[in-house]
Amino acid sequence: MSDPIDRLYAAVAARKGAPAGSSRTAKLLATGTTKIAQKLGEEAIEVAIDAATGNRQGVVLESCDLLYQLAVLWAHLDITPEEIWAEMSRRETMMGIAEKLPKPSPQAA
């Protein structure tokens, strides 16, 4: 497991179920999905603000925080990085790695 995201996920997942007072990660995991999702959103906004203001170093630092929060959410929901990588591979096959799948169009009423 040499990928930094895989190592991060493993470290976060190892704290799942630990007493909330044992680490900041265990405390965050104990707060539940809503709070974890809120923290993820806050980090995404901080990345966006730093990007918009041209703060390159801020984008680097906040991106690390964003990836951490994402790993916490995955661990909380029992989603493994392998599931994410499999979906990325599926999408790459369909559209290429640098493309995002289009959103389904709303059905006519």
C-alpha positions as CSV (number, residue, x, y, z in Angstrom):
1,M,0.0,0.0,0.0
2,S,2.3,2.7,-1.2
3,D,-0.3,5.2,-2.5
4,P,-0.6,8.1,0.0
5,I,-4.4,8.1,-0.2
6,D,-4.5,4.4,0.5
7,R,-2.3,4.9,3.5
8,L,-4.4,7.9,4.7
9,Y,-7.5,5.8,4.4
10,A,-6.0,2.9,6.3
11,A,-4.9,5.2,9.1
12,V,-8.4,6.8,9.3
13,A,-10.2,3.5,9.1
14,A,-8.0,2.1,11.9
15,R,-9.5,4.8,14.2
16,K,-13.1,3.9,13.4
17,G,-14.8,2.7,16.5
18,A,-12.0,4.0,18.8
19,P,-13.1,6.1,21.7
20,A,-13.9,9.6,20.6
21,G,-11.3,11.0,23.0
22,S,-8.5,8.9,21.6
23,S,-7.8,11.2,18.6
24,R,-9.3,14.0,16.5
25,T,-10.1,11.5,13.8
26,A,-11.9,9.2,16.2
27,K,-13.8,12.2,17.5
28,L,-14.8,13.3,13.9
29,L,-15.9,9.7,13.0
30,A,-18.1,9.6,16.1
31,T,-19.9,12.8,15.0
32,G,-21.9,11.1,12.2
33,T,-22.5,11.5,8.5
34,T,-24.0,15.0,8.6
35,K,-21.1,16.6,10.5
36,I,-18.5,14.7,8.5
37,A,-20.1,15.9,5.2
38,Q,-20.2,19.4,6.6
39,K,-16.5,19.3,7.3
40,L,-15.8,18.0,3.8
41,G,-17.8,20.8,2.3
42,E,-16.0,23.4,4.4
43,E,-12.6,22.1,3.2
44,A,-13.8,22.2,-0.4
45,I,-14.9,25.8,0.0
46,E,-11.5,26.7,1.5
47,V,-9.7,25.1,-1.5
48,A,-12.0,27.1,-3.9
49,I,-11.4,30.4,-2.0
50,D,-7.6,29.9,-2.0
51,A,-7.7,29.1,-5.8
52,A,-9.9,32.1,-6.5
53,T,-7.6,34.4,-4.6
54,G,-4.5,33.0,-6.3
55,N,-3.1,31.4,-3.1
56,R,-1.3,28.5,-4.5
57,Q,0.2,27.3,-1.2
58,G,-3.2,27.6,0.4
59,V,-4.6,25.3,-2.3
60,V,-1.9,22.8,-1.6
61,L,-2.5,22.9,2.2
62,E,-6.3,22.9,2.0
63,S,-6.2,20.1,-0.6
64,C,-4.5,17.9,1.9
65,D,-7.2,18.7,4.4
66,L,-9.9,18.0,1.8
67,L,-8.4,14.6,1.0
68,Y,-8.3,13.8,4.8
69,Q,-12.0,14.7,5.2
70,L,-12.8,12.6,2.1
71,A,-11.0,9.7,3.6
72,V,-13.0,10.2,6.9
73,L,-16.3,10.2,5.0
74,W,-15.3,7.0,3.0
75,A,-14.3,5.2,6.2
76,H,-17.4,6.3,8.0
77,L,-19.6,5.0,5.1
78,D,-17.5,1.8,4.7
79,I,-16.4,2.9,1.2
80,T,-13.0,1.7,0.3
81,P,-10.5,3.5,-2.0
82,E,-10.7,0.4,-4.2
83,E,-14.3,1.1,-4.9
84,I,-13.4,4.7,-5.9
85,W,-10.5,3.5,-8.1
86,A,-12.9,0.9,-9.8
87,E,-15.4,3.6,-10.6
88,M,-12.6,5.9,-12.0
89,S,-11.4,3.0,-14.2
90,R,-15.0,2.4,-15.4
91,R,-15.3,6.1,-16.3
92,E,-11.9,6.2,-18.0
93,T,-13.0,3.3,-20.2
94,M,-16.2,5.2,-21.1
95,M,-15.0,8.8,-21.5
96,G,-11.3,9.1,-20.7
97,I,-9.6,9.8,-17.4
98,A,-9.8,13.6,-17.9
99,E,-13.6,13.8,-18.5
100,K,-16.5,13.9,-16.1
101,L,-19.6,11.9,-16.8
102,P,-22.5,14.1,-17.8
103,K,-25.4,14.5,-15.4
104,P,-28.6,12.7,-16.5
105,S,-31.0,15.2,-18.0
106,P,-34.2,15.7,-16.1
107,Q,-37.1,13.8,-17.6
108,A,-39.8,15.9,-19.2
109,A,-42.9,16.3,-17.1
